[in-house]
Amino acid sequence: MKFGQKFTEMIAATHPSVRDQFLCYKTLKKCLKAIPEYKATTANGDTTVKPGGKRKLTDEQRLFLKTLNAELQKFNRFFISAEEDFVMKETKLEAAYTQVVNTDGSRAPSFTMQRCRATCRALADFHGELVLMEHWVSLNYTALVKILKKHDKR
């Protein structure tokens, strides 16, 4: 199965609030396919562009770059926002944990079994959210690497 198909399936399996935060791989791939292949030959028949050599961007290349930058900004904003939320949640969880357990590991004076269970549940939920964020990051990273490899091949 091709990466684009698998990526689409993975996005469909994620929570609806996160679906639109993934890299638009299909859109970038369409922009990339619209770019004409560049084959400039030198006097000796070499088709490579020398390091530091300049060539003008076509409209299609500009569109690809504009779309790529917009996608990068989109998931960068989402990640920074999520990171801030995680820091705030972690602070709250730390406060809740200190109400249940002392720094030496013994029960705190305000310990109740109900409070302990609620704190454990909250920590487990927080861990799950972190794992989902890690999954989101790795999928976006993989999609970005794949689309950039395709770009470099052209």
C-alpha positions as protocol buffer text, in pm:
chain_id: "A"
residue {
  index: 1
  type: MET
  ca { x: 0 y: 0 z: 0 }
}
residue {
  index: 2
  type: LYS
  ca { x: 126 y: 347 z: -88 }
}
residue {
  index: 3
  type: PHE
  ca { x: 211 y: 597 z: 185 }
}
residue {
  index: 4
  type: GLY
  ca { x: -57 y: 847 z: 78 }
}
residue {
  index: 5
  type: GLN
  ca { x: -332 y: 587 z: 115 }
}
residue {
  index: 6
  type: LYS
  ca { x: -201 y: 466 z: 449 }
}
residue {
  index: 7
  type: PHE
  ca { x: -163 y: 824 z: 572 }
}
residue {
  index: 8
  type: THR
  ca { x: -524 y: 902 z: 477 }
}
residue {
  index: 9
  type: GLU
  ca { x: -644 y: 592 z: 664 }
}
residue {
  index: 10
  type: MET
  ca { x: -447 y: 690 z: 974 }
}
residue {
  index: 11
  type: ILE
  ca { x: -589 y: 1041 z: 966 }
}
residue {
  index: 12
  type: ALA
  ca { x: -943 y: 902 z: 936 }
}
residue {
  index: 13
  type: ALA
  ca { x: -879 y: 688 z: 1245 }
}
residue {
  index: 14
  type: THR
  ca { x: -775 y: 986 z: 1461 }
}
residue {
  index: 15
  type: HIS
  ca { x: -997 y: 1209 z: 1673 }
}
residue {
  index: 16
  type: PRO
  ca { x: -1200 y: 1459 z: 1464 }
}
residue {
  index: 17
  type: SER
  ca { x: -1054 y: 1757 z: 1652 }
}
residue {
  index: 18
  type: VAL
  ca { x: -706 y: 1669 z: 1525 }
}
residue {
  index: 19
  type: ARG
  ca { x: -781 y: 1552 z: 1169 }
}
residue {
  index: 20
  type: ASP
  ca { x: -747 y: 1892 z: 1007 }
}
residue {
  index: 21
  type: GLN
  ca { x: -413 y: 1953 z: 1181 }
}
residue {
  index: 22
  type: PHE
  ca { x: -225 y: 1695 z: 974 }
}
residue {
  index: 23
  type: LEU
  ca { x: -11 y: 1784 z: 675 }
}
residue {
  index: 24
  type: CYS
  ca { x: -219 y: 1796 z: 355 }
}
residue {
  index: 25
  type: TYR
  ca { x: -5 y: 1536 z: 181 }
}
residue {
  index: 26
  type: LYS
  ca { x: -241 y: 1488 z: -113 }
}
residue {
  index: 27
  type: THR
  ca { x: -256 y: 1862 z: -187 }
}
residue {
  index: 28
  type: LEU
  ca { x: 121 y: 1893 z: -171 }
}
residue {
  index: 29
  type: LYS
  ca { x: 161 y: 1592 z: -397 }
}
residue {
  index: 30
  type: LYS
  ca { x: -75 y: 1749 z: -653 }
}
residue {
  index: 31
  type: CYS
  ca { x: 123 y: 2075 z: -640 }
}
residue {
  index: 32
  type: LEU
  ca { x: 442 y: 1875 z: -687 }
}
residue {
  index: 33
  type: LYS
  ca { x: 307 y: 1687 z: -988 }
}
residue {
  index: 34
  type: ALA
  ca { x: 214 y: 2018 z: -1150 }
}
residue {
  index: 35
  type: ILE
  ca { x: 579 y: 2132 z: -1144 }
}
residue {
  index: 36
  type: PRO
  ca { x: 740 y: 2070 z: -1483 }
}
residue {
  index: 37
  type: GLU
  ca { x: 1062 y: 1871 z: -1474 }
}
residue {
  index: 38
  type: TYR
  ca { x: 1368 y: 2090 z: -1514 }
}
residue {
  index: 39
  type: LYS
  ca { x: 1626 y: 1957 z: -1761 }
}
residue {
  index: 40
  type: ALA
  ca { x: 1878 y: 2227 z: -1844 }
}
residue {
  index: 41
  type: THR
  ca { x: 2179 y: 2087 z: -2023 }
}
residue {
  index: 42
  type: THR
  ca { x: 2520 y: 2246 z: -2030 }
}
residue {
  index: 43
  type: ALA
  ca { x: 2763 y: 2233 z: -2320 }
}
residue {
  index: 44
  type: ASN
  ca { x: 2899 y: 1896 z: -2204 }
}
residue {
  index: 45
  type: GLY
  ca { x: 2549 y: 1745 z: -2162 }
}
residue {
  index: 46
  type: ASP
  ca { x: 2544 y: 1770 z: -1781 }
}
residue {
  index: 47
  type: THR
  ca { x: 2187 y: 1818 z: -1645 }
}
residue {
  index: 48
  type: THR
  ca { x: 2279 y: 1896 z: -1285 }
}
residue {
  index: 49
  type: VAL
  ca { x: 2259 y: 2242 z: -1134 }
}
residue {
  index: 50
  type: LYS
  ca { x: 2590 y: 2346 z: -985 }
}
residue {
  index: 51
  type: PRO
  ca { x: 2598 y: 2437 z: -614 }
}
residue {
  index: 52
  type: GLY
  ca { x: 2529 y: 2807 z: -583 }
}
residue {
  index: 53
  type: GLY
  ca { x: 2378 y: 2806 z: -930 }
}
residue {
  index: 54
  type: LYS
  ca { x: 2057 y: 3003 z: -963 }
}
residue {
  index: 55
  type: ARG
  ca { x: 1742 y: 2933 z: -1155 }
}
residue {
  index: 56
  type: LYS
  ca { x: 1411 y: 3111 z: -1144 }
}
residue {
  index: 57
  type: LEU
  ca { x: 1113 y: 2953 z: -973 }
}
residue {
  index: 58
  type: THR
  ca { x: 815 y: 2870 z: -1187 }
}
residue {
  index: 59
  type: ASP
  ca { x: 463 y: 2958 z: -1076 }
}
residue {
  index: 60
  type: GLU
  ca { x: 406 y: 2592 z: -993 }
}
residue {
  index: 61
  type: GLN
  ca { x: 716 y: 2585 z: -771 }
}
residue {
  index: 62
  type: ARG
  ca { x: 603 y: 2901 z: -595 }
}
residue {
  index: 63
  type: LEU
  ca { x: 261 y: 2745 z: -533 }
}
residue {
  index: 64
  type: PHE
  ca { x: 423 y: 2432 z: -390 }
}
residue {
  index: 65
  type: LEU
  ca { x: 646 y: 2637 z: -160 }
}
residue {
  index: 66
  type: LYS
  ca { x: 356 y: 2857 z: -52 }
}
residue {
  index: 67
  type: THR
  ca { x: 142 y: 2551 z: 25 }
}
residue {
  index: 68
  type: LEU
  ca { x: 428 y: 2379 z: 206 }
}
residue {
  index: 69
  type: ASN
  ca { x: 497 y: 2686 z: 422 }
}
residue {
  index: 70
  type: ALA
  ca { x: 128 y: 2721 z: 506 }
}
residue {
  index: 71
  type: GLU
  ca { x: 115 y: 2355 z: 612 }
}
residue {
  index: 72
  type: LEU
  ca { x: 428 y: 2390 z: 824 }
}
residue {
  index: 73
  type: GLN
  ca { x: 287 y: 2698 z: 996 }
}
residue {
  index: 74
  type: LYS
  ca { x: -44 y: 2520 z: 1053 }
}
residue {
  index: 75
  type: PHE
  ca { x: 99 y: 2224 z: 1236 }
}
residue {
  index: 76
  type: ASN
  ca { x: 361 y: 2432 z: 1412 }
}
residue {
  index: 77
  type: ARG
  ca { x: 85 y: 2653 z: 1562 }
}
residue {
  index: 78
  type: PHE
  ca { x: -108 y: 2342 z: 1665 }
}
residue {
  index: 79
  type: PHE
  ca { x: 197 y: 2183 z: 1826 }
}
residue {
  index: 80
  type: ILE
  ca { x: 291 y: 2496 z: 2022 }
}
residue {
  index: 81
  type: SER
  ca { x: -67 y: 2534 z: 2144 }
}
residue {
  index: 82
  type: ALA
  ca { x: -83 y: 2167 z: 2246 }
}
residue {
  index: 83
  type: GLU
  ca { x: 253 y: 2194 z: 2420 }
}
residue {
  index: 84
  type: GLU
  ca { x: 128 y: 2490 z: 2626 }
}
residue {
  index: 85
  type: ASP
  ca { x: -183 y: 2290 z: 2720 }
}
residue {
  index: 86
  type: PHE
  ca { x: 32 y: 1996 z: 2826 }
}
residue {
  index: 87
  type: VAL
  ca { x: 248 y: 2216 z: 3047 }
}
residue {
  index: 88
  type: MET
  ca { x: -61 y: 2356 z: 3221 }
}
residue {
  index: 89
  type: LYS
  ca { x: -210 y: 2007 z: 3266 }
}
residue {
  index: 90
  type: GLU
  ca { x: 117 y: 1876 z: 3403 }
}
residue {
  index: 91
  type: THR
  ca { x: 125 y: 2157 z: 3661 }
}
residue {
  index: 92
  type: LYS
  ca { x: -230 y: 2073 z: 3773 }
}
residue {
  index: 93
  type: LEU
  ca { x: -149 y: 1703 z: 3790 }
}
residue {
  index: 94
  type: GLU
  ca { x: 162 y: 1769 z: 3994 }
}
residue {
  index: 95
  type: ALA
  ca { x: -45 y: 1966 z: 4245 }
}
residue {
  index: 96
  type: ALA
  ca { x: -304 y: 1687 z: 4261 }
}
residue {
  index: 97
  type: TYR
  ca { x: -30 y: 1428 z: 4309 }
}
residue {
  index: 98
  type: THR
  ca { x: 125 y: 1619 z: 4599 }
}
residue {
  index: 99
  type: GLN
  ca { x: -216 y: 1614 z: 4773 }
}
residue {
  index: 100
  type: VAL
  ca { x: -205 y: 1234 z: 4761 }
}
residue {
  index: 101
  type: VAL
  ca { x: 166 y: 1154 z: 4808 }
}
residue {
  index: 102
  type: ASN
  ca { x: 443 y: 1328 z: 5005 }
}
residue {
  index: 103
  type: THR
  ca { x: 787 y: 1387 z: 4855 }
}
residue {
  index: 104
  type: ASP
  ca { x: 922 y: 1086 z: 5047 }
}
residue {
  index: 105
  type: GLY
  ca { x: 657 y: 859 z: 4891 }
}
residue {
  index: 106
  type: SER
  ca { x: 434 y: 827 z: 5198 }
}
residue {
  index: 107
  type: ARG
  ca { x: 66 y: 916 z: 5206 }
}
residue {
  index: 108
  type: ALA
  ca { x: -8 y: 1284 z: 5235 }
}
residue {
  index: 109
  type: PRO
  ca { x: -232 y: 1405 z: 5521 }
}
residue {
  index: 110
  type: SER
  ca { x: -508 y: 1485 z: 5267 }
}
residue {
  index: 111
  type: PHE
  ca { x: -494 y: 1131 z: 5122 }
}
residue {
  index: 112
  type: THR
  ca { x: -824 y: 963 z: 5035 }
}
residue {
  index: 113
  type: MET
  ca { x: -872 y: 658 z: 4820 }
}
residue {
  index: 114
  type: GLN
  ca { x: -1113 y: 850 z: 4596 }
}
residue {
  index: 115
  type: ARG
  ca { x: -859 y: 1131 z: 4544 }
}
residue {
  index: 116
  type: CYS
  ca { x: -587 y: 874 z: 4474 }
}
residue {
  index: 117
  type: ARG
  ca { x: -798 y: 698 z: 4208 }
}
residue {
  index: 118
  type: ALA
  ca { x: -893 y: 1028 z: 4045 }
}
residue {
  index: 119
  type: THR
  ca { x: -528 y: 1133 z: 4032 }
}
residue {
  index: 120
  type: CYS
  ca { x: -422 y: 798 z: 3886 }
}
residue {
  index: 121
  type: ARG
  ca { x: -696 y: 822 z: 3622 }
}
residue {
  index: 122
  type: ALA
  ca { x: -591 y: 1178 z: 3536 }
}
residue {
  index: 123
  type: LEU
  ca { x: -227 y: 1072 z: 3504 }
}
residue {
  index: 124
  type: ALA
  ca { x: -323 y: 780 z: 3278 }
}
residue {
  index: 125
  type: ASP
  ca { x: -534 y: 1011 z: 3060 }
}
residue {
  index: 126
  type: PHE
  ca { x: -248 y: 1259 z: 3041 }
}
residue {
  index: 127
  type: HIS
  ca { x: -11 y: 982 z: 2935 }
}
residue {
  index: 128
  type: GLY
  ca { x: -257 y: 879 z: 2663 }
}
residue {
  index: 129
  type: GLU
  ca { x: -277 y: 1236 z: 2534 }
}
residue {
  index: 130
  type: LEU
  ca { x: 103 y: 1255 z: 2522 }
}
residue {
  index: 131
  type: VAL
  ca { x: 122 y: 928 z: 2327 }
}
residue {
  index: 132
  type: LEU
  ca { x: -137 y: 1056 z: 2079 }
}
residue {
  index: 133
  type: MET
  ca { x: 62 y: 1377 z: 2035 }
}
residue {
  index: 134
  type: GLU
  ca { x: 377 y: 1175 z: 1976 }
}
residue {
  index: 135
  type: HIS
  ca { x: 189 y: 973 z: 1713 }
}
residue {
  index: 136
  type: TRP
  ca { x: 66 y: 1295 z: 1549 }
}
residue {
  index: 137
  type: VAL
  ca { x: 421 y: 1435 z: 1541 }
}
residue {
  index: 138
  type: SER
  ca { x: 574 y: 1122 z: 1390 }
}
residue {
  index: 139
  type: LEU
  ca { x: 305 y: 1096 z: 1121 }
}
residue {
  index: 140
  type: ASN
  ca { x: 350 y: 1460 z: 1021 }
}
residue {
  index: 141
  type: TYR
  ca { x: 727 y: 1423 z: 1024 }
}
residue {
  index: 142
  type: THR
  ca { x: 708 y: 1116 z: 800 }
}
residue {
  index: 143
  type: ALA
  ca { x: 469 y: 1289 z: 558 }
}
residue {
  index: 144
  type: LEU
  ca { x: 696 y: 1593 z: 543 }
}
residue {
  index: 145
  type: VAL
  ca { x: 1006 y: 1382 z: 477 }
}
residue {
  index: 146
  type: LYS
  ca { x: 825 y: 1186 z: 205 }
}
residue {
  index: 147
  type: ILE
  ca { x: 698 y: 1495 z: 24 }
}
residue {
  index: 148
  type: LEU
  ca { x: 1041 y: 1661 z: 43 }
}
residue {
  index: 149
  type: LYS
  ca { x: 1205 y: 1347 z: -98 }
}
residue {
  index: 150
  type: LYS
  ca { x: 959 y: 1355 z: -386 }
}
residue {
  index: 151
  type: HIS
  ca { x: 1041 y: 1723 z: -439 }
}
residue {
  index: 152
  type: ASP
  ca { x: 1414 y: 1657 z: -440 }
}
residue {
  index: 153
  type: LYS
  ca { x: 1375 y: 1378 z: -698 }
}
residue {
  index: 154
  type: ARG
  ca { x: 1221 y: 1622 z: -942 }
}
